[in-house]
Amino acid sequence: MPKKQKVQFGKLPPKYKFIFNPYTDVRFSSCPKCSGKTLIRKVPLFIHVYPTYPTTINKPCRYCPQCDLLIVHKDELENMLTLAHQENNPGIVGNEYLVLGTLDPSAWRKRDKEPITMENAQANVHDFKERLDIKPAYR
């Protein structure tokens, strides 16, 4: 059976290993891989909200510099998405979405002059190097 090829969205080099944390009671003050202390890093996330709405959120995330691991908490991101779109785009609030990668900081700063679309975003997005899952530890 042929090996499944990874599809890359962004044209920029991939950055960060990525964990999307669905658990509201776990905040990762220490890294799940190396147990080192995590830092807070504000990162412009590029998110595809279905069916065809690209959006960016400049979100503080947990980051482990030792593992180059970025952790995004699902409940915090969904709250930020709701706040960002409830007034101008209420029809997309609650839609499914996918965090595709991070937007280059220079593109983030220019987004008011040059709105981000799915077409022009590709040149400014870093995909994630790897997507990791977390599972609860049962005792």
N, C-alpha and C positions, 0 to 999 in steps of 0.2 A: 504494500500500500504506500503511495507516495506521501512524503512529509508535507503537512499543511504549511503553506507559505503565509507569512505574516504580511498583511496589507498595511501599507503606510499611507497616512493621510497627508501629513505635513511634509514640506520639502526641506525643512531645516533638520540638522542632526538630532536624533532622539536625546531626551534629557530625563533624568530621574527614573527610578523604579517607583511604582505607584501602588498604593493600597487605598481602596475606597471602603471606609469603615462604616458598616451598616448598624453598628451597635451604639446605642445612646449612653450606655453605662461604662464605656471604655474610651479613654481619651489619649492614651499613649504619651505619657510624660517621659517614658523610656521606650527605646526602639524594640520592636518585637523580634528583630533579627539578632542584634548584638548586645542588647540590654543597656546601651549607652543612653545618656540623656538626650532627648530631642529638643530642638529649638523651634521657634516660631518663624516661619518665612512666608512673606506675603507674595503670592504668585498669581499672575493673570491666567486663569484657567480658560481654555476654549471648550465650549460645551455646545453640542448639537441637541437642540430641543426638537422633538418630533412634532409635526412631520418635516418641516424644512426651515427651522428658525435657529440660525447660529447666534450664540451669545457669549459674552465674556464676563467673568466675575473676578475681580482682584481680591482674592481670598487669603486670609492668614491660615496657613496649614502647618501641621507638625512636620518637622524635617530632621532627618538624621544625616549629618554630614559624613559620618564614617561609612555608612551604607549607601549614601546618595538616594535615600528613601523619602518620598513625599507621601504624607498621609492626609487624606481629605475625609472629614466627617460628614456623612450623608445628611444628617438632620440639619447641620449648620448650613450646608450648601443649599438644601431645599428651601430653607428659610430665606437665604439671600436671594435665590431665584424668584421666590414669591414676592419679596419686597421690591425687587428690581422691575418686575413685570406686571404687578397687579393693577397699576393705574393705566399704563399705555397699551399693554398686550394681555388683558385678563383671559383671553381665550387659550393661551398657552400654559397658564398656571395649572400645575398638576399633570401636565403631559409627561410622557416618558422622555428620558434624556440620556446622553452618553458624554462623559468627560473624555474628549479626544486627545487632549494634550495641553501644553502651555503656549500662550501667545508670546511672541518676542516682545520684550519691554518697549522697544521703539514703536512697534505697531500699536501697542496698548496706549501709548501717549498720543498717537495720531488718530485714534478711533473717532474723535468728534469731527475732525476735518474730513476723514476718509472712512466712512462706515464699513464695518467688517461684514463681508458676505461669504458664503461657502466658497465662491470662486476665488476671491482675492485672499482668503484666509490661508490657503494651502502654502503660499510663499512665506507666511509668517508664523507657522505653527511648528512646535517641537512635539512630536509624538512621545509617548513614554517608552523608555528602554524595555521595560517589562512591567506587566500587571501581576500583582501578587494577591492572593486571597488570605484572609485570616479566619481562623476557626476558634470557637471558644474551647478553652481547656477544661475538661471535665475531671473532677477528682474522684 
